[in-house]
Amino acid sequence: MGGDDKGSGFTSQWLTGMTGVMPQNVPEEEALDTARIRELQIRKLAAMLYVVRASNPFYKLKLAGHAFDPATGSLDDLPFTTRAELE
């Protein structure tokens, strides 16, 4: 998962420490201050987008041409997916 993810607006630097499946409950994360929570959320979003762009044909097409930097972008910048699109 190294290198740049073309068109994503971020590089694999965001994936540092993100390996395998992310657990739902991590006690150490629950004690983080606001700034560290934000940093963790950004890393997790970047990791998820990286994997989805690489492995999911629907989202690969849907996100094509949408440069998004999890550190500076708003979730509103990502295209909305409707239930009808998934059915």
Secondary structure, DSSP 8 states (H G I E B T S, - for coil): --SB-TTSS-BGGGGTT--S---S--HHHHT--HHHHHHHHHHHHHHHHHHHHHH-HHHHHHHTT----TTT--GGGS----HHHH-
